[in-house]
Amino acid sequence: MALDNESFDLLLATVQRFIRDRLVPAENAVEELDDVPADIVADMKEMGLFGLSIPEQYGGIGLSMSQECRVAYEFGQTALAFRSVFGTNVGIGSQGILIDGTEAQKADYLPRVASGELMMSFALTEPDAGSDAAAIKTRGERDGDFYVLNGGKRFITNAPRAGAFTLMARTDGPGAGGISSFIVPADLPGLSLGKPDKKMGQRGTKTCDVILENVRVPAANIIGGVPGKGFKTAMKVLDRGRLHISAVACGMAQRILNEAVGYARERKQFGQAIGEFQLVQAMLADSQAELYAGWAMVQDCAARYDAKPAGKSDPDVSMRAACTKMFCTEMVGRVADRGVQVHGGAGYINEYKVERFYRDVRLLRLYEGTTQIQQLIIGRALMRGD
Protein backbone atom coordinates (compact mmCIF):
# COMPACT_ATOMS: atom_id res chain seq x y z
CA MET A 1 0.00 0.00 0.00
CA ALA A 2 1.56 3.27 -1.15
CA LEU A 3 0.70 6.39 -3.11
CA ASP A 4 2.49 6.80 -6.44
CA ASN A 5 5.49 9.11 -6.31
CA GLU A 6 4.00 11.96 -8.33
CA SER A 7 0.81 12.08 -6.26
CA PHE A 8 2.79 11.84 -3.04
CA ASP A 9 5.06 14.71 -4.04
CA LEU A 10 1.96 16.86 -4.66
CA LEU A 11 0.51 15.85 -1.30
CA LEU A 12 3.76 16.63 0.51
CA ALA A 13 4.02 20.04 -1.14
CA THR A 14 0.42 20.79 -0.12
CA VAL A 15 1.14 19.74 3.46
CA GLN A 16 4.28 21.89 3.61
CA ARG A 17 2.38 24.92 2.30
CA PHE A 18 -0.50 24.31 4.73
CA ILE A 19 1.87 24.11 7.69
CA ARG A 20 3.79 27.23 6.63
CA ASP A 21 0.83 29.41 5.73
CA ARG A 22 -1.94 28.21 8.08
CA LEU A 23 -0.56 26.33 11.06
CA VAL A 24 2.61 28.17 12.08
CA PRO A 25 0.77 31.55 12.17
CA ALA A 26 -1.92 29.93 14.36
CA GLU A 27 0.49 28.47 16.94
CA ASN A 28 0.11 31.30 19.44
CA ALA A 29 -3.69 31.17 19.25
CA VAL A 30 -3.66 27.42 19.98
CA GLU A 31 -1.39 27.99 22.97
CA GLU A 32 -3.65 30.72 24.36
CA LEU A 33 -7.01 29.06 23.64
CA ASP A 34 -5.92 25.48 24.40
CA ASP A 35 -7.77 24.32 21.31
CA VAL A 36 -7.36 23.96 17.56
CA PRO A 37 -9.68 26.30 15.63
CA ALA A 38 -12.62 24.59 13.95
CA ASP A 39 -11.82 26.05 10.54
CA ILE A 40 -8.35 24.46 10.63
CA VAL A 41 -9.86 21.09 11.57
CA ALA A 42 -12.27 21.43 8.64
CA ASP A 43 -9.36 22.15 6.31
CA MET A 44 -7.55 19.05 7.59
CA LYS A 45 -10.58 16.94 6.75
CA GLU A 46 -10.78 18.48 3.30
CA MET A 47 -7.12 17.64 2.69
CA GLY A 48 -7.69 13.99 3.62
CA LEU A 49 -5.34 14.06 6.59
CA PHE A 50 -7.62 11.88 8.70
CA GLY A 51 -7.21 9.05 6.18
CA LEU A 52 -3.48 9.13 5.47
CA SER A 53 -2.91 5.50 6.44
CA ILE A 54 -6.28 4.07 5.38
CA PRO A 55 -6.40 2.30 1.97
CA GLU A 56 -8.05 4.01 -0.96
CA GLN A 57 -10.74 1.31 -1.12
CA TYR A 58 -12.04 2.66 2.20
CA GLY A 59 -11.80 6.31 1.22
CA GLY A 60 -8.30 7.03 2.52
CA ILE A 61 -5.09 8.10 0.82
CA GLY A 62 -3.27 4.85 1.50
CA LEU A 63 0.25 5.98 2.36
CA SER A 64 3.02 3.52 3.02
CA MET A 65 4.82 3.68 6.36
CA SER A 66 7.72 5.52 4.73
CA GLN A 67 5.37 8.08 3.20
CA GLU A 68 3.42 8.50 6.45
CA CYS A 69 6.68 9.20 8.27
CA ARG A 70 7.57 11.96 5.83
CA VAL A 71 4.21 13.63 6.42
CA ALA A 72 4.56 13.17 10.19
CA TYR A 73 8.01 14.78 9.99
CA GLU A 74 6.45 17.88 8.41
CA PHE A 75 3.72 18.07 11.05
CA GLY A 76 6.39 17.75 13.71
CA GLN A 77 7.66 21.18 12.66
CA THR A 78 4.67 23.02 14.09
CA ALA A 79 2.67 22.92 17.33
CA LEU A 80 2.08 19.25 18.11
CA ALA A 81 -1.59 19.88 18.84
CA PHE A 82 -2.32 20.11 15.11
CA ARG A 83 -1.10 16.58 14.39
CA SER A 84 -2.86 15.27 17.48
CA VAL A 85 -6.26 16.22 16.02
CA PHE A 86 -6.00 13.57 13.30
CA GLY A 87 -3.25 11.40 14.79
CA THR A 88 -5.51 8.82 16.44
CA ASN A 89 -7.53 8.41 13.22
CA VAL A 90 -4.35 7.75 11.28
CA GLY A 91 -2.78 5.49 13.89
CA ILE A 92 -3.91 3.62 16.95
CA GLY A 93 -7.59 4.52 16.63
CA SER A 94 -8.04 2.96 13.20
CA GLN A 95 -5.20 0.53 12.58
CA GLY A 96 -6.63 -2.20 14.80
CA ILE A 97 -9.78 -2.23 12.67
CA LEU A 98 -7.74 -2.18 9.47
CA ILE A 99 -5.37 -4.96 10.54
CA ASP A 100 -7.71 -7.34 12.42
CA GLY A 101 -11.27 -6.12 11.80
CA THR A 102 -13.93 -8.05 9.92
CA GLU A 103 -14.82 -6.92 6.42
CA ALA A 104 -18.12 -5.58 7.74
CA GLN A 105 -16.31 -3.54 10.42
CA LYS A 106 -13.86 -2.13 7.88
CA ALA A 107 -16.62 -1.17 5.45
CA ASP A 108 -18.70 0.43 8.20
CA TYR A 109 -16.07 2.40 10.09
CA LEU A 110 -13.01 3.08 7.94
CA PRO A 111 -14.65 5.37 5.33
CA ARG A 112 -16.03 7.58 8.11
CA VAL A 113 -12.69 7.57 9.90
CA ALA A 114 -10.85 8.48 6.70
CA SER A 115 -13.13 11.44 5.98
CA GLY A 116 -12.91 12.74 9.54
CA GLU A 117 -16.66 12.32 9.99
CA LEU A 118 -15.83 9.88 12.79
CA MET A 119 -12.98 10.68 15.15
CA MET A 120 -11.52 7.65 16.88
CA SER A 121 -9.62 7.25 20.15
CA PHE A 122 -7.60 4.34 21.48
CA ALA A 123 -8.62 3.44 25.04
CA LEU A 124 -6.14 1.07 26.67
CA THR A 125 -4.46 2.89 29.59
CA GLU A 126 -6.06 2.70 33.02
CA PRO A 127 -5.20 4.12 36.46
CA ASP A 128 -3.39 0.87 37.36
CA ALA A 129 -2.42 -0.31 33.86
CA GLY A 130 -0.20 1.77 31.61
CA SER A 131 3.09 0.18 30.70
CA ASP A 132 1.69 -3.11 32.04
CA ALA A 133 -1.08 -3.18 29.47
CA ALA A 134 -1.91 -6.83 30.11
CA ALA A 135 -3.07 -5.88 33.63
CA ILE A 136 -6.17 -3.93 32.58
CA LYS A 137 -9.19 -4.27 34.87
CA THR A 138 -12.03 -2.93 32.73
CA ARG A 139 -14.43 -5.85 32.43
CA GLY A 140 -16.63 -7.03 29.61
CA GLU A 141 -19.31 -9.53 30.74
CA ARG A 142 -21.25 -11.44 28.09
CA ASP A 143 -25.01 -10.91 28.16
CA GLY A 144 -26.65 -12.58 25.17
CA ASP A 145 -25.64 -10.70 22.02
CA PHE A 146 -24.00 -7.95 24.07
CA TYR A 147 -21.09 -7.34 26.39
CA VAL A 148 -21.60 -5.13 29.42
CA LEU A 149 -18.52 -2.98 30.04
CA ASN A 150 -17.49 -1.53 33.40
CA GLY A 151 -14.30 0.27 34.28
CA GLY A 152 -12.29 3.39 33.57
CA LYS A 153 -9.63 4.54 31.12
CA ARG A 154 -7.10 7.29 31.73
CA PHE A 155 -5.19 9.86 29.63
CA ILE A 156 -7.16 8.99 26.49
CA THR A 157 -6.04 11.19 23.61
CA ASN A 158 -8.86 12.87 21.67
CA ALA A 159 -11.50 11.38 23.99
CA PRO A 160 -13.37 14.74 24.15
CA ARG A 161 -13.54 14.77 20.35
CA ALA A 162 -14.15 11.06 19.75
CA GLY A 163 -17.21 9.57 18.15
CA ALA A 164 -16.00 6.05 18.95
CA PHE A 165 -13.26 4.25 20.85
CA THR A 166 -11.09 1.28 20.10
CA LEU A 167 -11.31 0.02 23.67
CA MET A 168 -9.65 -2.88 25.48
CA ALA A 169 -11.58 -4.82 28.11
CA ARG A 170 -11.07 -8.09 29.95
CA THR A 171 -13.58 -10.68 28.77
CA ASP A 172 -11.85 -13.75 30.19
CA GLY A 173 -9.20 -14.72 32.73
CA PRO A 174 -5.98 -12.94 33.72
CA GLY A 175 -3.17 -11.97 31.39
CA ALA A 176 -3.01 -10.91 27.78
CA GLY A 177 -5.15 -13.77 26.50
CA GLY A 178 -8.21 -12.57 28.38
CA ILE A 179 -8.37 -9.15 26.67
CA SER A 180 -10.72 -8.26 23.83
CA SER A 181 -10.77 -5.16 21.66
CA PHE A 182 -14.12 -3.44 21.14
CA ILE A 183 -15.40 -0.67 18.89
CA VAL A 184 -17.38 1.43 21.37
CA PRO A 185 -19.51 4.34 20.09
CA ALA A 186 -19.10 7.37 22.33
CA ASP A 187 -22.86 8.01 22.60
CA LEU A 188 -23.75 4.68 24.23
CA PRO A 189 -25.63 5.01 27.54
CA GLY A 190 -23.34 4.66 30.53
CA LEU A 191 -20.23 6.04 28.81
CA SER A 192 -19.08 9.36 30.19
CA LEU A 193 -15.95 11.52 30.16
CA GLY A 194 -13.91 12.96 32.98
CA LYS A 195 -12.81 16.58 33.10
CA PRO A 196 -10.15 17.55 30.52
CA ASP A 197 -6.59 17.02 31.73
CA LYS A 198 -4.38 20.04 32.34
CA LYS A 199 -0.97 19.10 31.03
CA MET A 200 2.59 20.38 31.22
CA GLY A 201 2.60 21.11 27.49
CA GLN A 202 0.94 20.35 24.18
CA ARG A 203 -1.86 22.81 24.78
CA GLY A 204 -4.61 22.27 22.23
CA THR A 205 -4.37 18.49 22.53
CA LYS A 206 -7.31 16.89 24.30
CA THR A 207 -7.10 14.07 26.85
CA CYS A 208 -9.38 12.90 29.64
CA ASP A 209 -10.68 9.83 31.47
CA VAL A 210 -13.33 7.59 29.92
CA ILE A 211 -15.78 6.07 32.42
CA LEU A 212 -17.84 2.96 31.62
CA GLU A 213 -20.85 2.08 33.77
CA ASN A 214 -22.87 -0.87 32.46
CA VAL A 215 -22.23 0.10 28.84
CA ARG A 216 -23.90 -2.42 26.54
CA VAL A 217 -21.84 -3.05 23.41
CA PRO A 218 -22.92 -5.53 20.71
CA ALA A 219 -20.76 -8.66 20.60
CA ALA A 220 -20.42 -7.93 16.87
CA ASN A 221 -18.29 -4.91 17.85
CA ILE A 222 -15.39 -7.07 19.00
CA ILE A 223 -12.63 -6.32 16.50
CA GLY A 224 -12.25 -9.36 14.29
CA GLY A 225 -15.32 -10.96 15.87
CA VAL A 226 -13.23 -13.19 18.14
CA PRO A 227 -12.78 -12.46 21.86
CA GLY A 228 -9.37 -12.78 23.50
CA LYS A 229 -7.39 -11.26 20.62
CA GLY A 230 -7.43 -7.66 21.82
CA PHE A 231 -3.95 -7.53 23.34
CA LYS A 232 -2.40 -8.92 20.15
CA THR A 233 -4.34 -6.36 18.11
CA ALA A 234 -3.06 -3.55 20.35
CA MET A 235 0.53 -4.70 20.01
CA LYS A 236 0.28 -4.92 16.22
CA VAL A 237 -0.60 -1.26 15.87
CA LEU A 238 2.24 -0.05 18.08
CA ASP A 239 5.09 -0.57 15.60
CA ARG A 240 3.45 1.84 13.18
CA GLY A 241 2.59 4.26 15.96
CA ARG A 242 6.13 4.25 17.30
CA LEU A 243 7.59 5.03 13.89
CA HIS A 244 5.05 7.82 13.38
CA ILE A 245 5.97 9.41 16.73
CA SER A 246 9.67 9.03 15.91
CA ALA A 247 9.15 10.99 12.70
CA VAL A 248 7.24 13.67 14.62
CA ALA A 249 10.14 13.89 17.07
CA CYS A 250 12.58 14.42 14.19
CA GLY A 251 10.38 17.12 12.72
CA MET A 252 10.19 18.98 16.00
CA ALA A 253 13.97 18.63 16.45
CA GLN A 254 14.35 20.28 13.04
CA ARG A 255 12.03 23.15 14.02
CA ILE A 256 13.85 23.73 17.32
CA LEU A 257 17.22 23.63 15.57
CA ASN A 258 15.98 26.16 13.02
CA GLU A 259 14.82 28.44 15.85
CA ALA A 260 18.18 28.09 17.62
CA VAL A 261 20.23 28.77 14.50
CA GLY A 262 18.10 31.82 13.66
CA TYR A 263 18.55 33.22 17.16
CA ALA A 264 22.30 32.47 17.14
CA ARG A 265 22.67 34.50 13.95
CA GLU A 266 20.77 37.52 15.29
CA ARG A 267 21.67 37.72 18.98
CA LYS A 268 24.89 39.63 19.62
CA GLN A 269 27.21 39.51 22.61
CA PHE A 270 30.74 40.83 22.97
CA GLY A 271 30.35 42.62 19.64
CA GLN A 272 29.42 39.63 17.48
CA ALA A 273 26.64 37.12 16.81
CA ILE A 274 26.61 34.39 19.46
CA GLY A 275 26.65 31.82 16.65
CA GLU A 276 30.25 32.82 15.98
CA PHE A 277 31.32 31.38 19.34
CA GLN A 278 32.56 27.83 19.10
CA LEU A 279 30.73 26.57 22.19
CA VAL A 280 27.42 27.70 20.71
CA GLN A 281 28.34 26.07 17.40
CA ALA A 282 29.10 22.87 19.30
CA MET A 283 25.56 22.75 20.71
CA LEU A 284 24.09 23.32 17.25
CA ALA A 285 26.40 20.68 15.77
CA ASP A 286 25.42 18.08 18.37
CA SER A 287 21.76 18.70 17.63
CA GLN A 288 22.26 18.42 13.87
CA ALA A 289 24.23 15.17 14.19
CA GLU A 290 21.64 13.57 16.47
CA LEU A 291 18.78 14.69 14.23
CA TYR A 292 20.55 13.21 11.21
CA ALA A 293 21.02 9.90 13.03
CA GLY A 294 17.41 9.80 14.21
CA TRP A 295 15.92 10.55 10.81
CA ALA A 296 18.14 7.90 9.21
CA MET A 297 16.79 5.37 11.72
CA VAL A 298 13.20 6.36 10.93
CA GLN A 299 13.70 5.99 7.18
CA ASP A 300 15.48 2.64 7.50
CA CYS A 301 12.94 1.12 9.89
CA ALA A 302 9.97 2.45 7.91
CA ALA A 303 11.36 0.79 4.77
CA ARG A 304 11.69 -2.50 6.67
CA TYR A 305 8.11 -2.10 7.92
CA ASP A 306 6.88 -1.63 4.35
CA ALA A 307 8.79 -4.70 3.20
CA LYS A 308 7.16 -7.11 5.67
CA PRO A 309 3.81 -8.79 4.90
CA ALA A 310 0.91 -6.44 5.65
CA GLY A 311 -0.77 -7.05 8.99
CA LYS A 312 1.90 -9.50 10.14
CA SER A 313 4.27 -9.06 13.06
CA ASP A 314 8.01 -9.14 12.49
CA PRO A 315 10.11 -9.36 15.68
CA ASP A 316 13.08 -7.70 13.98
CA VAL A 317 10.98 -4.75 12.81
CA SER A 318 9.39 -4.45 16.26
CA MET A 319 12.81 -4.33 17.89
CA ARG A 320 14.07 -1.74 15.44
CA ALA A 321 10.90 0.35 15.86
CA ALA A 322 11.55 0.32 19.61
CA CYS A 323 15.16 1.43 18.99
CA THR A 324 13.95 4.22 16.75
CA LYS A 325 11.26 5.44 19.12
CA MET A 326 13.63 5.37 22.07
CA PHE A 327 16.42 7.23 20.29
CA CYS A 328 14.32 9.84 18.49
CA THR A 329 12.16 10.86 21.43
CA GLU A 330 15.16 11.07 23.76
CA MET A 331 17.06 12.93 21.03
CA VAL A 332 14.44 15.66 20.62
CA GLY A 333 14.52 16.23 24.37
CA ARG A 334 18.24 16.94 24.17
CA VAL A 335 17.79 19.16 21.13
CA ALA A 336 15.07 21.11 22.96
CA ASP A 337 17.30 21.54 25.99
CA ARG A 338 20.12 22.88 23.82
CA GLY A 339 17.65 25.14 22.02
CA VAL A 340 16.74 26.77 25.32
CA GLN A 341 20.43 27.02 26.23
CA VAL A 342 21.32 28.75 22.97
CA HIS A 343 18.57 31.29 23.63
CA GLY A 344 19.92 31.92 27.13
CA GLY A 345 17.50 33.78 29.39
CA ALA A 346 15.20 34.40 26.44
CA GLY A 347 14.74 30.65 26.12
CA TYR A 348 12.95 30.59 29.46
CA ILE A 349 10.45 33.25 28.37
CA ASN A 350 7.29 32.20 26.55
CA GLU A 351 7.73 34.96 23.99
CA TYR A 352 10.19 32.58 22.34
CA LYS A 353 8.71 29.31 21.15
CA VAL A 354 11.59 27.09 22.27
CA GLU A 355 10.22 27.33 25.82
CA ARG A 356 6.93 25.91 24.60
CA PHE A 357 8.54 23.22 22.46
CA TYR A 358 10.75 22.21 25.40
CA ARG A 359 7.57 21.36 27.34
CA ASP A 360 5.75 19.85 24.38
CA VAL A 361 8.37 17.25 23.46
CA ARG A 362 8.57 15.83 26.97
CA LEU A 363 5.42 13.82 26.33
CA LEU A 364 6.95 12.01 23.36
CA ARG A 365 9.07 9.91 25.70
CA LEU A 366 5.96 8.65 27.48
CA TYR A 367 3.27 7.61 25.04
CA GLU A 368 3.35 4.72 22.56
CA GLY A 369 5.47 3.04 25.25
CA THR A 370 7.87 4.84 27.57
CA THR A 371 11.61 4.86 26.95
CA GLN A 372 11.96 2.18 29.60
CA ILE A 373 9.45 -0.08 27.85
CA GLN A 374 11.41 0.34 24.60
CA GLN A 375 14.56 -0.69 26.46
CA LEU A 376 12.82 -3.84 27.69
CA ILE A 377 11.58 -4.69 24.19
CA ILE A 378 15.07 -4.27 22.76
CA GLY A 379 16.81 -6.14 25.55
CA ARG A 380 14.42 -9.09 25.46
CA ALA A 381 14.69 -9.32 21.69
CA LEU A 382 18.47 -9.49 21.95
CA MET A 383 18.31 -12.19 24.61
CA ARG A 384 15.90 -14.24 22.48
CA GLY A 385 18.15 -13.82 19.47
CA ASP A 386 15.42 -12.17 17.33
C-alpha positions in Angstrom: 0.0 0.0 0.0 1.6 3.3 -1.2 0.7 6.4 -3.1 2.5 6.8 -6.4 5.5 9.1 -6.3 4.0 12.0 -8.3 0.8 12.1 -6.3 2.8 11.8 -3.0 5.1 14.7 -4.0 2.0 16.9 -4.7 0.5 15.9 -1.3 3.8 16.6 0.5 4.0 20.0 -1.1 0.4 20.8 -0.1 1.1 19.7 3.5 4.3 21.9 3.6 2.4 24.9 2.3 -0.5 24.3 4.7 1.9 24.1 7.7 3.8 27.2 6.6 0.8 29.4 5.7 -1.9 28.2 8.1 -0.6 26.3 11.1 2.6 28.2 12.1 0.8 31.5 12.2 -1.9 29.9 14.4 0.5 28.5 16.9 0.1 31.3 19.4 -3.7 31.2 19.2 -3.7 27.4 20.0 -1.4 28.0 23.0 -3.6 30.7 24.4 -7.0 29.1 23.6 -5.9 25.5 24.4 -7.8 24.3 21.3 -7.4 24.0 17.6 -9.7 26.3 15.6 -12.6 24.6 14.0 -11.8 26.1 10.5 -8.4 24.5 10.6 -9.9 21.1 11.6 -12.3 21.4 8.6 -9.4 22.1 6.3 -7.6 19.1 7.6 -10.6 16.9 6.8 -10.8 18.5 3.3 -7.1 17.6 2.7 -7.7 14.0 3.6 -5.3 14.1 6.6 -7.6 11.9 8.7 -7.2 9.0 6.2 -3.5 9.1 5.5 -2.9 5.5 6.4 -6.3 4.1 5.4 -6.4 2.3 2.0 -8.0 4.0 -1.0 -10.7 1.3 -1.1 -12.0 2.7 2.2 -11.8 6.3 1.2 -8.3 7.0 2.5 -5.1 8.1 0.8 -3.3 4.8 1.5 0.2 6.0 2.4 3.0 3.5 3.0 4.8 3.7 6.4 7.7 5.5 4.7 5.4 8.1 3.2 3.4 8.5 6.4 6.7 9.2 8.3 7.6 12.0 5.8 4.2 13.6 6.4 4.6 13.2 10.2 8.0 14.8 10.0 6.5 17.9 8.4 3.7 18.1 11.1 6.4 17.8 13.7 7.7 21.2 12.7 4.7 23.0 14.1 2.7 22.9 17.3 2.1 19.3 18.1 -1.6 19.9 18.8 -2.3 20.1 15.1 -1.1 16.6 14.4 -2.9 15.3 17.5 -6.3 16.2 16.0 -6.0 13.6 13.3 -3.3 11.4 14.8 -5.5 8.8 16.4 -7.5 8.4 13.2 -4.3 7.7 11.3 -2.8 5.5 13.9 -3.9 3.6 17.0 -7.6 4.5 16.6 -8.0 3.0 13.2 -5.2 0.5 12.6 -6.6 -2.2 14.8 -9.8 -2.2 12.7 -7.7 -2.2 9.5 -5.4 -5.0 10.5 -7.7 -7.3 12.4 -11.3 -6.1 11.8 -13.9 -8.1 9.9 -14.8 -6.9 6.4 -18.1 -5.6 7.7 -16.3 -3.5 10.4 -13.9 -2.1 7.9 -16.6 -1.2 5.5 -18.7 0.4 8.2 -16.1 2.4 10.1 -13.0 3.1 7.9 -14.7 5.4 5.3 -16.0 7.6 8.1 -12.7 7.6 9.9 -10.9 8.5 6.7 -13.1 11.4 6.0 -12.9 12.7 9.5 -16.7 12.3 10.0 -15.8 9.9 12.8 -13.0 10.7 15.1 -11.5 7.6 16.9 -9.6 7.3 20.1 -7.6 4.3 21.5 -8.6 3.4 25.0 -6.1 1.1 26.7 -4.5 2.9 29.6 -6.1 2.7 33.0 -5.2 4.1 36.5 -3.4 0.9 37.4 -2.4 -0.3 33.9 -0.2 1.8 31.6 3.1 0.2 30.7 1.7 -3.1 32.0 -1.1 -3.2 29.5 -1.9 -6.8 30.1 -3.1 -5.9 33.6 -6.2 -3.9 32.6 -9.2 -4.3 34.9 -12.0 -2.9 32.7 -14.4 -5.9 32.4 -16.6 -7.0 29.6 -19.3 -9.5 30.7 -21.2 -11.4 28.1 -25.0 -10.9 28.2 -26.6 -12.6 25.2 -25.6 -10.7 22.0 -24.0 -7.9 24.1 -21.1 -7.3 26.4 -21.6 -5.1 29.4 -18.5 -3.0 30.0 -17.5 -1.5 33.4 -14.3 0.3 34.3 -12.3 3.4 33.6 -9.6 4.5 31.1 -7.1 7.3 31.7 -5.2 9.9 29.6 -7.2 9.0 26.5 -6.0 11.2 23.6 -8.9 12.9 21.7 -11.5 11.4 24.0 -13.4 14.7 24.2 -13.5 14.8 20.3 -14.1 11.1 19.8 -17.2 9.6 18.2 -16.0 6.0 19.0 -13.3 4.3 20.9 -11.1 1.3 20.1 -11.3 0.0 23.7 -9.7 -2.9 25.5 -11.6 -4.8 28.1 -11.1 -8.1 29.9 -13.6 -10.7 28.8 -11.9 -13.8 30.2 -9.2 -14.7 32.7 -6.0 -12.9 33.7 -3.2 -12.0 31.4 -3.0 -10.9 27.8 -5.2 -13.8 26.5 -8.2 -12.6 28.4 -8.4 -9.2 26.7 -10.7 -8.3 23.8 -10.8 -5.2 21.7 -14.1 -3.4 21.1 -15.4 -0.7 18.9 -17.4 1.4 21.4 -19.5 4.3 20.1 -19.1 7.4 22.3 -22.9 8.0 22.6 -23.7 4.7 24.2 -25.6 5.0 27.5 -23.3 4.7 30.5 -20.2 6.0 28.8 -19.1 9.4 30.2 -16.0 11.5 30.2 -13.9 13.0 33.0 -12.8 16.6 33.1 -10.2 17.6 30.5 -6.6 17.0 31.7 -4.4 20.0 32.3 -1.0 19.1 31.0 2.6 20.4 31.2 2.6 21.1 27.5 0.9 20.3 24.2 -1.9 22.8 24.8 -4.6 22.3 22.2 -4.4 18.5 22.5 -7.3 16.9 24.3 -7.1 14.1 26.8 -9.4 12.9 29.6 -10.7 9.8 31.5 -13.3 7.6 29.9 -15.8 6.1 32.4 -17.8 3.0 31.6 -20.9 2.1 33.8 -22.9 -0.9 32.5 -22.2 0.1 28.8 -23.9 -2.4 26.5 -21.8 -3.1 23.4 -22.9 -5.5 20.7 -20.8 -8.7 20.6 -20.4 -7.9 16.9 -18.3 -4.9 17.8 -15.4 -7.1 19.0 -12.6 -6.3 16.5 -12.3 -9.4 14.3 -15.3 -11.0 15.9 -13.2 -13.2 18.1 -12.8 -12.5 21.9 -9.4 -12.8 23.5 -7.4 -11.3 20.6 -7.4 -7.7 21.8 -4.0 -7.5 23.3 -2.4 -8.9 20.2 -4.3 -6.4 18.1 -3.1 -3.6 20.3 0.5 -4.7 20.0 0.3 -4.9 16.2 -0.6 -1.3 15.9 2.2 0.0 18.1 5.1 -0.6 15.6 3.4 1.8 13.2 2.6 4.3 16.0 6.1 4.2 17.3 7.6 5.0 13.9 5.0 7.8 13.4 6.0 9.4 16.7 9.7 9.0 15.9 9.2 11.0 12.7 7.2 13.7 14.6 10.1 13.9 17.1 12.6 14.4 14.2 10.4 17.1 12.7 10.2 19.0 16.0 14.0 18.6 16.4 14.4 20.3 13.0 12.0 23.1 14.0 13.9 23.7 17.3 17.2 23.6 15.6 16.0 26.2 13.0 14.8 28.4 15.8 18.2 28.1 17.6 20.2 28.8 14.5 18.1 31.8 13.7 18.6 33.2 17.2 22.3 32.5 17.1 22.7 34.5 14.0 20.8 37.5 15.3 21.7 37.7 19.0 24.9 39.6 19.6 27.2 39.5 22.6 30.7 40.8 23.0 30.3 42.6 19.6 29.4 39.6 17.5 26.6 37.1 16.8 26.6 34.4 19.5 26.7 31.8 16.7 30.2 32.8 16.0 31.3 31.4 19.3 32.6 27.8 19.1 30.7 26.6 22.2 27.4 27.7 20.7 28.3 26.1 17.4 29.1 22.9 19.3 25.6 22.8 20.7 24.1 23.3 17.2 26.4 20.7 15.8 25.4 18.1 18.4 21.8 18.7 17.6 22.3 18.4 13.9 24.2 15.2 14.2 21.6 13.6 16.5 18.8 14.7 14.2 20.5 13.2 11.2 21.0 9.9 13.0 17.4 9.8 14.2 15.9 10.5 10.8 18.1 7.9 9.2 16.8 5.4 11.7 13.2 6.4 10.9 13.7 6.0 7.2 15.5 2.6 7.5 12.9 1.1 9.9 10.0 2.4 7.9 11.4 0.8 4.8 11.7 -2.5 6.7 8.1 -2.1 7.9 6.9 -1.6 4.3 8.8 -4.7 3.2 7.2 -7.1 5.7 3.8 -8.8 4.9 0.9 -6.4 5.6 -0.8 -7.0 9.0 1.9 -9.5 10.1 4.3 -9.1 13.1 8.0 -9.1 12.5 10.1 -9.4 15.7 13.1 -7.7 14.0 11.0 -4.7 12.8 9.4 -4.4 16.3 12.8 -4.3 17.9 14.1 -1.7 15.4 10.9 0.3 15.9 11.5 0.3 19.6 15.2 1.4 19.0 13.9 4.2 16.7 11.3 5.4 19.1 13.6 5.4 22.1 16.4 7.2 20.3 14.3 9.8 18.5 12.2 10.9 21.4 15.2 11.1 23.8 17.1 12.9 21.0 14.4 15.7 20.6 14.5 16.2 24.4 18.2 16.9 24.2 17.8 19.2 21.1 15.1 21.1 23.0 17.3 21.5 26.0 20.1 22.9 23.8 17.7 25.1 22.0 16.7 26.8 25.3 20.4 27.0 26.2 21.3 28.8 23.0 18.6 31.3 23.6 19.9 31.9 27.1 17.5 33.8 29.4 15.2 34.4 26.4 14.7 30.6 26.1 12.9 30.6 29.5 10.4 33.3 28.4 7.3 32.2 26.5 7.7 35.0 24.0 10.2 32.6 22.3 8.7 29.3 21.2 11.6 27.1 22.3 10.2 27.3 25.8 6.9 25.9 24.6 8.5 23.2 22.5 10.7 22.2 25.4 7.6 21.4 27.3 5.8 19.8 24.4 8.4 17.3 23.5 8.6 15.8 27.0 5.4 13.8 26.3 7.0 12.0 23.4 9.1 9.9 25.7 6.0 8.6 27.5 3.3 7.6 25.0 3.3 4.7 22.6 5.5 3.0 25.3 7.9 4.8 27.6 11.6 4.9 26.9 12.0 2.2 29.6 9.4 -0.1 27.8 11.4 0.3 24.6 14.6 -0.7 26.5 12.8 -3.8 27.7 11.6 -4.7 24.2 15.1 -4.3 22.8 16.8 -6.1 25.5 14.4 -9.1 25.5 14.7 -9.3 21.7 18.5 -9.5 22.0 18.3 -12.2 24.6 15.9 -14.2 22.5 18.2 -13.8 19.5 15.4 -12.2 17.3 
